[in-house]
Amino acid sequence: MPIEHGNILTDGGVFKKGSIEFGETIEKVETCEGEEPGSYIIPGLIDIHSHGVVGYDFSEATPEDMREMSLFYARNGITSFLATTITAPEEQIALAVKNIAAFERP
């Protein structure tokens, strides 16, 4: 799948005009001059401290809830996240950890 005429964030931290082709991995990156850039193309973001999103909290969410959360994250450029619990009774944290461990990403 190509994305054309974008602003590509390069490994040097500089945006360059160009296009990118990818499937499961990035297959080809081409930079060019003179084109009017469109979208910004950046690597997937990683949320290193997430209590939850879309009305769910990892401290109480079921694996099914976490599926909805992960789909929201993916639609918004977050490719990885670290589920974080709140301070709570030991039993609630144990259940949260059990549910997080049971979650299988879509």
Gaussian input, Z-matrix of N, CA and C with variables (Angstrom, degrees):
# hf/3-21g

backbone

0 1
 N
 C     1     B1
 C     2     B2     1     A1
 N     3     B3     2     A2     1     D1
 C     4     B4     3     A3     2     D2
 C     5     B5     4     A4     3     D3
 N     6     B6     5     A5     4     D4
 C     7     B7     6     A6     5     D5
 C     8     B8     7     A7     6     D6
 N     9     B9     8     A8     7     D7
 C    10    B10     9     A9     8     D8
 C    11    B11    10    A10     9     D9
 N    12    B12    11    A11    10    D10
 C    13    B13    12    A12    11    D11
 C    14    B14    13    A13    12    D12
 N    15    B15    14    A14    13    D13
 C    16    B16    15    A15    14    D14
 C    17    B17    16    A16    15    D15
 N    18    B18    17    A17    16    D16
 C    19    B19    18    A18    17    D17
 C    20    B20    19    A19    18    D18
 N    21    B21    20    A20    19    D19
 C    22    B22    21    A21    20    D20
 C    23    B23    22    A22    21    D21
 N    24    B24    23    A23    22    D22
 C    25    B25    24    A24    23    D23
 C    26    B26    25    A25    24    D24
 N    27    B27    26    A26    25    D25
 C    28    B28    27    A27    26    D26
 C    29    B29    28    A28    27    D27
 N    30    B30    29    A29    28    D28
 C    31    B31    30    A30    29    D29
 C    32    B32    31    A31    30    D30
 N    33    B33    32    A32    31    D31
 C    34    B34    33    A33    32    D32
 C    35    B35    34    A34    33    D33
 N    36    B36    35    A35    34    D34
 C    37    B37    36    A36    35    D35
 C    38    B38    37    A37    36    D36
 N    39    B39    38    A38    37    D37
 C    40    B40    39    A39    38    D38
 C    41    B41    40    A40    39    D39
 N    42    B42    41    A41    40    D40
 C    43    B43    42    A42    41    D41
 C    44    B44    43    A43    42    D42
 N    45    B45    44    A44    43    D43
 C    46    B46    45    A45    44    D44
 C    47    B47    46    A46    45    D45
 N    48    B48    47    A47    46    D46
 C    49    B49    48    A48    47    D47
 C    50    B50    49    A49    48    D48
 N    51    B51    50    A50    49    D49
 C    52    B52    51    A51    50    D50
 C    53    B53    52    A52    51    D51
 N    54    B54    53    A53    52    D52
 C    55    B55    54    A54    53    D53
 C    56    B56    55    A55    54    D54
 N    57    B57    56    A56    55    D55
 C    58    B58    57    A57    56    D56
 C    59    B59    58    A58    57    D57
 N    60    B60    59    A59    58    D58
 C    61    B61    60    A60    59    D59
 C    62    B62    61    A61    60    D60
 N    63    B63    62    A62    61    D61
 C    64    B64    63    A63    62    D62
 C    65    B65    64    A64    63    D63
 N    66    B66    65    A65    64    D64
 C    67    B67    66    A66    65    D65
 C    68    B68    67    A67    66    D66
 N    69    B69    68    A68    67    D67
 C    70    B70    69    A69    68    D68
 C    71    B71    70    A70    69    D69
 N    72    B72    71    A71    70    D70
 C    73    B73    72    A72    71    D71
 C    74    B74    73    A73    72    D72
 N    75    B75    74    A74    73    D73
 C    76    B76    75    A75    74    D74
 C    77    B77    76    A76    75    D75
 N    78    B78    77    A77    76    D76
 C    79    B79    78    A78    77    D77
 C    80    B80    79    A79    78    D78
 N    81    B81    80    A80    79    D79
 C    82    B82    81    A81    80    D80
 C    83    B83    82    A82    81    D81
 N    84    B84    83    A83    82    D82
 C    85    B85    84    A84    83    D83
 C    86    B86    85    A85    84    D84
 N    87    B87    86    A86    85    D85
 C    88    B88    87    A87    86    D86
 C    89    B89    88    A88    87    D87
 N    90    B90    89    A89    88    D88
 C    91    B91    90    A90    89    D89
 C    92    B92    91    A91    90    D90
 N    93    B93    92    A92    91    D91
 C    94    B94    93    A93    92    D92
 C    95    B95    94    A94    93    D93
 N    96    B96    95    A95    94    D94
 C    97    B97    96    A96    95    D95
 C    98    B98    97    A97    96    D96
 N    99    B99    98    A98    97    D97
 C   100   B100    99    A99    98    D98
 C   101   B101   100   A100    99    D99
 N   102   B102   101   A101   100   D100
 C   103   B103   102   A102   101   D101
 C   104   B104   103   A103   102   D102
 N   105   B105   104   A104   103   D103
 C   106   B106   105   A105   104   D104
 C   107   B107   106   A106   105   D105
 N   108   B108   107   A107   106   D106
 C   109   B109   108   A108   107   D107
 C   110   B110   109   A109   108   D108
 N   111   B111   110   A110   109   D109
 C   112   B112   111   A111   110   D110
 C   113   B113   112   A112   111   D111
 N   114   B114   113   A113   112   D112
 C   115   B115   114   A114   113   D113
 C   116   B116   115   A115   114   D114
 N   117   B117   116   A116   115   D115
 C   118   B118   117   A117   116   D116
 C   119   B119   118   A118   117   D117
 N   120   B120   119   A119   118   D118
 C   121   B121   120   A120   119   D119
 C   122   B122   121   A121   120   D120
 N   123   B123   122   A122   121   D121
 C   124   B124   123   A123   122   D122
 C   125   B125   124   A124   123   D123
 N   126   B126   125   A125   124   D124
 C   127   B127   126   A126   125   D125
 C   128   B128   127   A127   126   D126
 N   129   B129   128   A128   127   D127
 C   130   B130   129   A129   128   D128
 C   131   B131   130   A130   129   D129
 N   132   B132   131   A131   130   D130
 C   133   B133   132   A132   131   D131
 C   134   B134   133   A133   132   D132
 N   135   B135   134   A134   133   D133
 C   136   B136   135   A135   134   D134
 C   137   B137   136   A136   135   D135
 N   138   B138   137   A137   136   D136
 C   139   B139   138   A138   137   D137
 C   140   B140   139   A139   138   D138
 N   141   B141   140   A140   139   D139
 C   142   B142   141   A141   140   D140
 C   143   B143   142   A142   141   D141
 N   144   B144   143   A143   142   D142
 C   145   B145   144   A144   143   D143
 C   146   B146   145   A145   144   D144
 N   147   B147   146   A146   145   D145
 C   148   B148   147   A147   146   D146
 C   149   B149   148   A148   147   D147
 N   150   B150   149   A149   148   D148
 C   151   B151   150   A150   149   D149
 C   152   B152   151   A151   150   D150
 N   153   B153   152   A152   151   D151
 C   154   B154   153   A153   152   D152
 C   155   B155   154   A154   153   D153
 N   156   B156   155   A155   154   D154
 C   157   B157   156   A156   155   D155
 C   158   B158   157   A157   156   D156
 N   159   B159   158   A158   157   D157
 C   160   B160   159   A159   158   D158
 C   161   B161   160   A160   159   D159
 N   162   B162   161   A161   160   D160
 C   163   B163   162   A162   161   D161
 C   164   B164   163   A163   162   D162
 N   165   B165   164   A164   163   D163
 C   166   B166   165   A165   164   D164
 C   167   B167   166   A166   165   D165
 N   168   B168   167   A167   166   D166
 C   169   B169   168   A168   167   D167
 C   170   B170   169   A169   168   D168
 N   171   B171   170   A170   169   D169
 C   172   B172   171   A171   170   D170
 C   173   B173   172   A172   171   D171
 N   174   B174   173   A173   172   D172
 C   175   B175   174   A174   173   D173
 C   176   B176   175   A175   174   D174
 N   177   B177   176   A176   175   D175
 C   178   B178   177   A177   176   D176
 C   179   B179   178   A178   177   D177
 N   180   B180   179   A179   178   D178
 C   181   B181   180   A180   179   D179
 C   182   B182   181   A181   180   D180
 N   183   B183   182   A182   181   D181
 C   184   B184   183   A183   182   D182
 C   185   B185   184   A184   183   D183
 N   186   B186   185   A185   184   D184
 C   187   B187   186   A186   185   D185
 C   188   B188   187   A187   186   D186
 N   189   B189   188   A188   187   D187
 C   190   B190   189   A189   188   D188
 C   191   B191   190   A190   189   D189
 N   192   B192   191   A191   190   D190
 C   193   B193   192   A192   191   D191
 C   194   B194   193   A193   192   D192
 N   195   B195   194   A194   193   D193
 C   196   B196   195   A195   194   D194
 C   197   B197   196   A196   195   D195
 N   198   B198   197   A197   196   D196
 C   199   B199   198   A198   197   D197
 C   200   B200   199   A199   198   D198
 N   201   B201   200   A200   199   D199
 C   202   B202   201   A201   200   D200
 C   203   B203   202   A202   201   D201
 N   204   B204   203   A203   202   D202
 C   205   B205   204   A204   203   D203
 C   206   B206   205   A205   204   D204
 N   207   B207   206   A206   205   D205
 C   208   B208   207   A207   206   D206
 C   209   B209   208   A208   207   D207
 N   210   B210   209   A209   208   D208
 C   211   B211   210   A210   209   D209
 C   212   B212   211   A211   210   D210
 N   213   B213   212   A212   211   D211
 C   214   B214   213   A213   212   D212
 C   215   B215   214   A214   213   D213
 N   216   B216   215   A215   214   D214
 C   217   B217   216   A216   215   D215
 C   218   B218   217   A217   216   D216
 N   219   B219   218   A218   217   D217
 C   220   B220   219   A219   218   D218
 C   221   B221   220   A220   219   D219
 N   222   B222   221   A221   220   D220
 C   223   B223   222   A222   221   D221
 C   224   B224   223   A223   222   D222
 N   225   B225   224   A224   223   D223
 C   226   B226   225   A225   224   D224
 C   227   B227   226   A226   225   D225
 N   228   B228   227   A227   226   D226
 C   229   B229   228   A228   227   D227
 C   230   B230   229   A229   228   D228
 N   231   B231   230   A230   229   D229
 C   232   B232   231   A231   230   D230
 C   233   B233   232   A232   231   D231
 N   234   B234   233   A233   232   D232
 C   235   B235   234   A234   233   D233
 C   236   B236   235   A235   234   D234
 N   237   B237   236   A236   235   D235
 C   238   B238   237   A237   236   D236
 C   239   B239   238   A238   237   D237
 N   240   B240   239   A239   238   D238
 C   241   B241   240   A240   239   D239
 C   242   B242   241   A241   240   D240
 N   243   B243   242   A242   241   D241
 C   244   B244   243   A243   242   D242
 C   245   B245   244   A244   243   D243
 N   246   B246   245   A245   244   D244
 C   247   B247   246   A246   245   D245
 C   248   B248   247   A247   246   D246
 N   249   B249   248   A248   247   D247
 C   250   B250   249   A249   248   D248
 C   251   B251   250   A250   249   D249
 N   252   B252   251   A251   250   D250
 C   253   B253   252   A252   251   D251
 C   254   B254   253   A253   252   D252
 N   255   B255   254   A254   253   D253
 C   256   B256   255   A255   254   D254
 C   257   B257   256   A256   255   D255
 N   258   B258   257   A257   256   D256
 C   259   B259   258   A258   257   D257
 C   260   B260   259   A259   258   D258
 N   261   B261   260   A260   259   D259
 C   262   B262   261   A261   260   D260
 C   263   B263   262   A262   261   D261
 N   264   B264   263   A263   262   D262
 C   265   B265   264   A264   263   D263
 C   266   B266   265   A265   264   D264
 N   267   B267   266   A266   265   D265
 C   268   B268   267   A267   266   D266
 C   269   B269   268   A268   267   D267
 N   270   B270   269   A269   268   D268
 C   271   B271   270   A270   269   D269
 C   272   B272   271   A271   270   D270
 N   273   B273   272   A272   271   D271
 C   274   B274   273   A273   272   D272
 C   275   B275   274   A274   273   D273
 N   276   B276   275   A275   274   D274
 C   277   B277   276   A276   275   D275
 C   278   B278   277   A277   276   D276
 N   279   B279   278   A278   277   D277
 C   280   B280   279   A279   278   D278
 C   281   B281   280   A280   279   D279
 N   282   B282   281   A281   280   D280
 C   283   B283   282   A282   281   D281
 C   284   B284   283   A283   282   D282
 N   285   B285   284   A284   283   D283
 C   286   B286   285   A285   284   D284
 C   287   B287   286   A286   285   D285
 N   288   B288   287   A287   286   D286
 C   289   B289   288   A288   287   D287
 C   290   B290   289   A289   288   D288
 N   291   B291   290   A290   289   D289
 C   292   B292   291   A291   290   D290
 C   293   B293   292   A292   291   D291
 N   294   B294   293   A293   292   D292
 C   295   B295   294   A294   293   D293
 C   296   B296   295   A295   294   D294
 N   297   B297   296   A296   295   D295
 C   298   B298   297   A297   296   D296
 C   299   B299   298   A298   297   D297
 N   300   B300   299   A299   298   D298
 C   301   B301   300   A300   299   D299
 C   302   B302   301   A301   300   D300
 N   303   B303   302   A302   301   D301
 C   304   B304   303   A303   302   D302
 C   305   B305   304   A304   303   D303
 N   306   B306   305   A305   304   D304
 C   307   B307   306   A306   305   D305
 C   308   B308   307   A307   306   D306
 N   309   B309   308   A308   307   D307
 C   310   B310   309   A309   308   D308
 C   311   B311   310   A310   309   D309
 N   312   B312   311   A311   310   D310
 C   313   B313   312   A312   311   D311
 C   314   B314   313   A313   312   D312
 N   315   B315   314   A314   313   D313
 C   316   B316   315   A315   314   D314
 C   317   B317   316   A316   315   D315

   B1=1.4478
   B2=1.5291
   B3=1.3174
   B4=1.4717
   B5=1.5225
   B6=1.3104
   B7=1.4582
   B8=1.5176
   B9=1.3208
   B10=1.4587
   B11=1.5211
   B12=1.3229
   B13=1.4631
   B14=1.5335
   B15=1.3057
   B16=1.4560
   B17=1.5091
   B18=1.3139
   B19=1.4654
   B20=1.5224
   B21=1.3176
   B22=1.4622
   B23=1.5217
   B24=1.3256
   B25=1.4584
   B26=1.5146
   B27=1.3249
   B28=1.4592
   B29=1.5179
   B30=1.3219
   B31=1.4638
   B32=1.5260
   B33=1.3072
   B34=1.4555
   B35=1.5225
   B36=1.3481
   B37=1.4548
   B38=1.5191
   B39=1.3353
   B40=1.4617
   B41=1.5300
   B42=1.3230
   B43=1.4586
   B44=1.5218
   B45=1.3355
   B46=1.4607
   B47=1.5179
   B48=1.3166
   B49=1.4512
   B50=1.5215
   B51=1.3426
   B52=1.4496
   B53=1.5103
   B54=1.3349
   B55=1.4568
   B56=1.5219
   B57=1.3282
   B58=1.4618
   B59=1.5248
   B60=1.3256
   B61=1.4594
   B62=1.5215
   B63=1.3251
   B64=1.4526
   B65=1.5149
   B66=1.3217
   B67=1.4519
   B68=1.5125
   B69=1.3278
   B70=1.4649
   B71=1.5260
   B72=1.3369
   B73=1.4663
   B74=1.5229
   B75=1.3154
   B76=1.4663
   B77=1.5178
   B78=1.3226
   B79=1.4598
   B80=1.5244
   B81=1.3388
   B82=1.4596
   B83=1.5248
   B84=1.3277
   B85=1.4630
   B86=1.5186
   B87=1.3241
   B88=1.4595
   B89=1.5170
   B90=1.3158
   B91=1.4618
   B92=1.5198
   B93=1.3153
   B94=1.4530
   B95=1.5202
   B96=1.3014
   B97=1.4621
   B98=1.5221
   B99=1.3064
   B100=1.4411
   B101=1.5155
   B102=1.3131
   B103=1.4543
   B104=1.5165
   B105=1.3141
   B106=1.4635
   B107=1.5141
   B108=1.3320
   B109=1.4717
   B110=1.5221
   B111=1.3094
   B112=1.4523
   B113=1.5126
   B114=1.3147
   B115=1.4628
   B116=1.5204
   B117=1.3374
   B118=1.4552
   B119=1.5226
   B120=1.3169
   B121=1.4605
   B122=1.5229
   B123=1.3379
   B124=1.4600
   B125=1.5253
   B126=1.3325
   B127=1.4745
   B128=1.5228
   B129=1.3270
   B130=1.4581
   B131=1.5145
   B132=1.3159
   B133=1.4591
   B134=1.5242
   B135=1.3232
   B136=1.4612
   B137=1.5212
   B138=1.3325
   B139=1.4706
   B140=1.5299
   B141=1.3210
   B142=1.4680
   B143=1.5196
   B144=1.3376
   B145=1.4614
   B146=1.5259
   B147=1.3314
   B148=1.4609
   B149=1.5178
   B150=1.3235
   B151=1.4685
   B152=1.5229
   B153=1.3283
   B154=1.4468
   B155=1.5083
   B156=1.3372
   B157=1.4617
   B158=1.5213
   B159=1.2989
   B160=1.4691
   B161=1.5289
   B162=1.3315
   B163=1.4595
   B164=1.5206
   B165=1.3254
   B166=1.4556
   B167=1.5182
   B168=1.3214
   B169=1.4534
   B170=1.5301
   B171=1.3211
   B172=1.4677
   B173=1.5211
   B174=1.3071
   B175=1.4618
   B176=1.5227
   B177=1.3345
   B178=1.4655
   B179=1.5212
   B180=1.3142
   B181=1.4625
   B182=1.5318
   B183=1.3274
   B184=1.4570
   B185=1.5309
   B186=1.3346
   B187=1.4692
   B188=1.5355
   B189=1.3309
   B190=1.4717
   B191=1.5305
   B192=1.3361
   B193=1.4671
   B194=1.5337
   B195=1.3221
   B196=1.4601
   B197=1.5172
   B198=1.3155
   B199=1.4712
   B200=1.5286
   B201=1.3239
   B202=1.4620
   B203=1.5258
   B204=1.3337
   B205=1.4607
   B206=1.5237
   B207=1.3324
   B208=1.4639
   B209=1.5273
   B210=1.3276
   B211=1.4646
   B212=1.5320
   B213=1.3366
   B214=1.4656
   B215=1.5280
   B216=1.3247
   B217=1.4657
   B218=1.5288
   B219=1.3338
   B220=1.4648
   B221=1.5274
   B222=1.3255
   B223=1.4796
   B224=1.5219
   B225=1.3108
   B226=1.4602
   B227=1.5200
   B228=1.3322
   B229=1.4598
   B230=1.5152
   B231=1.3299
   B232=1.4676
   B233=1.5193
   B234=1.3212
   B235=1.4648
   B236=1.5204
   B237=1.3213
   B238=1.4672
   B239=1.5211
   B240=1.3331
   B241=1.4584
   B242=1.5215
   B243=1.3247
   B244=1.4510
   B245=1.5220
   B246=1.3221
   B247=1.4611
   B248=1.5245
   B249=1.3305
   B250=1.4537
   B251=1.5264
   B252=1.3274
   B253=1.4648
   B254=1.5239
   B255=1.3251
   B256=1.4642
   B257=1.5275
   B258=1.3234
   B259=1.4538
   B260=1.5203
   B261=1.3262
   B262=1.4708
   B263=1.5228
   B264=1.3260
   B265=1.4635
   B266=1.5310
   B267=1.3139
   B268=1.4643
   B269=1.5257
   B270=1.3261
   B271=1.4638
   B272=1.5267
   B273=1.3400
   B274=1.4589
   B275=1.5215
   B276=1.3309
   B277=1.4655
   B278=1.5274
   B279=1.3273
   B280=1.4667
   B281=1.5213
   B282=1.3374
   B283=1.4634
   B284=1.5324
   B285=1.3244
   B286=1.4643
   B287=1.5265
   B288=1.3309
   B289=1.4653
   B290=1.5285
   B291=1.3159
   B292=1.4706
   B293=1.5406
   B294=1.3357
   B295=1.4693
   B296=1.5254
   B297=1.3299
   B298=1.4716
   B299=1.5291
   B300=1.3252
   B301=1.4736
   B302=1.5280
   B303=1.3395
   B304=1.4637
   B305=1.5232
   B306=1.3169
   B307=1.4727
   B308=1.5197
   B309=1.3305
   B310=1.4696
   B311=1.5049
   B312=1.3157
   B313=1.4618
   B314=1.5208
   B315=1.3312
   B316=1.4682
   B317=1.5230
   A1=108.00
   A2=118.04
   A3=119.45
   A4=113.20
   A5=115.58
   A6=123.28
   A7=104.36
   A8=116.08
   A9=120.28
   A10=111.74
   A11=114.88
   A12=123.24
   A13=112.06
   A14=116.43
   A15=120.69
   A16=112.42
   A17=114.64
   A18=122.50
   A19=106.06
   A20=117.16
   A21=122.16
   A22=109.34
   A23=116.07
   A24=120.72
   A25=107.85
   A26=117.29
   A27=121.73
   A28=110.88
   A29=115.98
   A30=120.01
   A31=112.39
   A32=118.29
   A33=121.85
   A34=113.00
   A35=116.41
   A36=120.37
   A37=113.87
   A38=116.82
   A39=122.22
   A40=108.47
   A41=117.04
   A42=120.80
   A43=109.41
   A44=116.11
   A45=122.12
   A46=108.13
   A47=116.48
   A48=121.84
   A49=109.09
   A50=115.92
   A51=117.56
   A52=113.55
   A53=114.51
   A54=122.75
   A55=109.39
   A56=114.91
   A57=120.61
   A58=108.67
   A59=116.85
   A60=122.34
   A61=108.19
   A62=116.03
   A63=119.22
   A64=110.63
   A65=114.39
   A66=124.25
   A67=104.88
   A68=116.86
   A69=120.85
   A70=110.79
   A71=116.42
   A72=122.75
   A73=108.43
   A74=116.96
   A75=120.99
   A76=107.50
   A77=116.43
   A78=121.27
   A79=112.98
   A80=116.15
   A81=118.86
   A82=109.88
   A83=116.31
   A84=122.41
   A85=107.17
   A86=116.07
   A87=120.87
   A88=108.76
   A89=116.20
   A90=119.65
   A91=108.10
   A92=115.57
   A93=120.15
   A94=108.96
   A95=116.03
   A96=122.00
   A97=108.83
   A98=116.52
   A99=121.53
   A100=116.59
   A101=118.92
   A102=119.32
   A103=110.09
   A104=115.36
   A105=120.15
   A106=107.85
   A107=119.40
   A108=120.49
   A109=112.47
   A110=115.08
   A111=121.82
   A112=110.86
   A113=116.39
   A114=123.26
   A115=111.92
   A116=114.68
   A117=120.45
   A118=107.42
   A119=116.68
   A120=122.77
   A121=107.25
   A122=115.69
   A123=121.01
   A124=109.03
   A125=117.42
   A126=119.07
   A127=110.41
   A128=116.35
   A129=120.95
   A130=110.48
   A131=115.86
   A132=121.38
   A133=110.52
   A134=116.50
   A135=123.03
   A136=108.13
   A137=115.86
   A138=121.12
   A139=106.79
   A140=117.00
   A141=120.56
   A142=113.94
   A143=117.43
   A144=119.87
   A145=108.13
   A146=116.43
   A147=120.26
   A148=110.71
   A149=115.69
   A150=120.46
   A151=110.55
   A152=117.32
   A153=120.13
   A154=112.28
   A155=114.30
   A156=121.50
   A157=108.30
   A158=117.25
   A159=126.43
   A160=113.52
   A161=115.55
   A162=120.46
   A163=115.54
   A164=118.15
   A165=122.13
   A166=110.22
   A167=116.48
   A168=123.92
   A169=107.00
   A170=117.48
   A171=120.26
   A172=112.98
   A173=117.54
   A174=119.90
   A175=112.24
   A176=117.16
   A177=120.84
   A178=113.59
   A179=118.08
   A180=122.19
   A181=112.54
   A182=114.25
   A183=120.91
   A184=108.14
   A185=117.81
   A186=118.62
   A187=112.45
   A188=117.71
   A189=120.72
   A190=110.80
   A191=116.74
   A192=120.75
   A193=109.72
   A194=115.85
   A195=120.56
   A196=111.40
   A197=117.34
   A198=120.62
   A199=109.47
   A200=117.65
   A201=120.86
   A202=110.74
   A203=115.91
   A204=120.17
   A205=110.17
   A206=116.66
   A207=120.07
   A208=111.40
   A209=117.56
   A210=120.30
   A211=110.73
   A212=116.62
   A213=119.79
   A214=110.41
   A215=116.62
   A216=120.16
   A217=110.58
   A218=117.11
   A219=120.62
   A220=111.53
   A221=117.31
   A222=120.41
   A223=111.35
   A224=117.59
   A225=121.77
   A226=113.36
   A227=116.89
   A228=121.11
   A229=116.22
   A230=117.52
   A231=120.18
   A232=107.91
   A233=116.17
   A234=121.29
   A235=113.24
   A236=117.63
   A237=122.56
   A238=108.88
   A239=115.60
   A240=119.33
   A241=109.82
   A242=115.40
   A243=122.34
   A244=107.96
   A245=116.15
   A246=121.59
   A247=109.06
   A248=116.08
   A249=122.00
   A250=109.83
   A251=116.98
   A252=120.73
   A253=109.98
   A254=114.52
   A255=120.21
   A256=108.64
   A257=116.68
   A258=120.45
   A259=107.50
   A260=115.94
   A261=120.92
   A262=108.54
   A263=116.75
   A264=119.44
   A265=111.09
   A266=115.71
   A267=121.87
   A268=112.19
   A269=117.76
   A270=120.95
   A271=111.34
   A272=116.92
   A273=120.32
   A274=110.85
   A275=116.49
   A276=119.19
   A277=110.17
   A278=117.40
   A279=120.51
   A280=111.22
   A281=117.55
   A282=120.97
   A283=110.30
   A284=116.75
   A285=120.32
   A286=110.72
   A287=117.25
   A288=121.14
   A289=110.32
   A290=117.31
   A291=121.84
   A292=109.95
   A293=116.94
   A294=120.82
   A295=111.55
   A296=117.14
   A297=120.23
   A298=109.89
   A299=117.02
   A300=120.61
   A301=111.57
   A302=117.22
   A303=120.88
   A304=112.86
   A305=117.02
   A306=121.25
   A307=110.31
   A308=115.09
   A309=121.29
   A310=107.76
   A311=115.70
   A312=118.16
   A313=110.99
   A314=115.94
   A315=120.54
   A316=112.47
   D1=124.53
   D2=178.42
   D3=-94.04
   D4=150.22
   D5=165.85
   D6=-121.47
   D7=119.57
   D8=-173.76
   D9=-110.90
   D10=154.80
   D11=174.51
   D12=56.66
   D13=48.45
   D14=179.93
   D15=-110.58
   D16=173.46
   D17=172.30
   D18=-98.82
   D19=105.63
   D20=-175.52
   D21=-91.93
   D22=126.05
   D23=174.73
   D24=-78.73
   D25=113.55
   D26=-178.59
   D27=-85.77
   D28=167.71
   D29=-179.00
   D30=-65.37
   D31=-13.34
   D32=175.39
   D33=-87.53
   D34=2.21
   D35=179.36
   D36=80.17
   D37=15.34
   D38=-178.48
   D39=-112.77
   D40=139.32
   D41=175.08
   D42=-84.51
   D43=133.15
   D44=175.22
   D45=-128.09
   D46=145.94
   D47=177.46
   D48=-70.89
   D49=141.73
   D50=177.87
   D51=168.87
   D52=-165.28
   D53=-178.25
   D54=-133.90
   D55=158.11
   D56=-179.72
   D57=-138.86
   D58=141.20
   D59=174.55
   D60=-118.93
   D61=138.18
   D62=-178.85
   D63=-152.19
   D64=156.68
   D65=170.39
   D66=-127.68
   D67=-111.45
   D68=172.89
   D69=-71.66
   D70=-27.29
   D71=178.14
   D72=-135.25
   D73=170.06
   D74=175.39
   D75=-71.17
   D76=126.16
   D77=-177.32
   D78=-102.17
   D79=-32.70
   D80=-175.43
   D81=-157.51
   D82=137.23
   D83=174.85
   D84=-128.61
   D85=126.96
   D86=177.44
   D87=-126.00
   D88=129.38
   D89=174.94
   D90=-105.99
   D91=154.67
   D92=-178.94
   D93=-151.34
   D94=169.93
   D95=178.34
   D96=-116.44
   D97=152.94
   D98=169.83
   D99=89.49
   D100=-10.29
   D101=178.65
   D102=-86.41
   D103=150.13
   D104=175.35
   D105=-77.06
   D106=115.68
   D107=-176.48
   D108=-71.33
   D109=153.08
   D110=178.17
   D111=-114.73
   D112=-105.64
   D113=-176.49
   D114=-68.62
   D115=161.43
   D116=170.25
   D117=-95.01
   D118=132.96
   D119=-179.43
   D120=-115.64
   D121=111.71
   D122=-177.85
   D123=-130.87
   D124=162.12
   D125=174.80
   D126=-63.21
   D127=159.58
   D128=176.09
   D129=-59.74
   D130=143.37
   D131=-179.22
   D132=-87.26
   D133=153.58
   D134=178.26
   D135=-120.93
   D136=121.95
   D137=177.64
   D138=-94.78
   D139=109.40
   D140=-173.36
   D141=-89.12
   D142=1.80
   D143=-179.81
   D144=-157.94
   D145=90.63
   D146=-176.76
   D147=-123.84
   D148=122.15
   D149=175.18
   D150=-86.14
   D151=-19.65
   D152=179.05
   D153=152.08
   D154=-177.20
   D155=-177.32
   D156=-165.76
   D157=166.96
   D158=179.06
   D159=46.40
   D160=42.19
   D161=175.80
   D162=84.97
   D163=1.81
   D164=179.34
   D165=-112.76
   D166=152.64
   D167=177.41
   D168=-127.97
   D169=134.51
   D170=-178.59
   D171=-59.84
   D172=-22.66
   D173=179.67
   D174=-70.57
   D175=-20.74
   D176=-177.48
   D177=-128.00
   D178=-6.29
   D179=-173.51
   D180=-73.48
   D181=145.70
   D182=172.91
   D183=-87.13
   D184=166.43
   D185=174.81
   D186=-56.22
   D187=-34.37
   D188=178.17
   D189=-66.29
   D190=-39.69
   D191=176.31
   D192=-62.07
   D193=-40.59
   D194=-178.50
   D195=-65.21
   D196=-29.97
   D197=174.78
   D198=-61.45
   D199=-47.51
   D200=178.18
   D201=-61.10
   D202=-40.24
   D203=179.52
   D204=-62.91
   D205=-45.89
   D206=-176.87
   D207=-66.11
   D208=-35.62
   D209=177.38
   D210=-65.87
   D211=-39.71
   D212=175.68
   D213=-61.52
   D214=-47.78
   D215=178.69
   D216=-56.76
   D217=-48.19
   D218=-177.73
   D219=-60.66
   D220=-41.60
   D221=178.98
   D222=-63.72
   D223=-19.91
   D224=-176.78
   D225=-110.76
   D226=20.38
   D227=171.77
   D228=87.65
   D229=3.50
   D230=178.83
   D231=-95.45
   D232=114.06
   D233=-175.83
   D234=-95.53
   D235=-16.04
   D236=179.02
   D237=-147.36
   D238=148.54
   D239=177.45
   D240=-149.98
   D241=154.27
   D242=176.92
   D243=-108.84
   D244=111.00
   D245=179.28
   D246=-66.06
   D247=128.04
   D248=-175.66
   D249=-123.40
   D250=132.95
   D251=179.04
   D252=-95.76
   D253=167.33
   D254=175.26
   D255=-98.12
   D256=168.83
   D257=173.22
   D258=-65.86
   D259=124.62
   D260=-175.63
   D261=-156.39
   D262=170.87
   D263=175.36
   D264=-58.76
   D265=150.72
   D266=-176.41
   D267=-53.35
   D268=-40.11
   D269=-178.40
   D270=-63.09
   D271=-40.04
   D272=-179.79
   D273=-68.58
   D274=-40.31
   D275=178.53
   D276=-66.24
   D277=-40.64
   D278=178.11
   D279=-60.56
   D280=-41.60
   D281=178.15
   D282=-66.61
   D283=-41.06
   D284=178.68
   D285=-61.12
   D286=-44.91
   D287=179.70
   D288=-64.06
   D289=-39.40
   D290=177.47
   D291=-61.35
   D292=-45.52
   D293=179.97
   D294=-66.87
   D295=-40.18
   D296=177.97
   D297=-63.02
   D298=-42.03
   D299=179.19
   D300=-64.84
   D301=-31.21
   D302=-178.58
   D303=-80.22
   D304=-15.63
   D305=-177.94
   D306=-66.29
   D307=132.24
   D308=173.22
   D309=-119.71
   D310=122.74
   D311=-176.44
   D312=-66.33
   D313=148.67
   D314=-178.66
   D315=-70.42

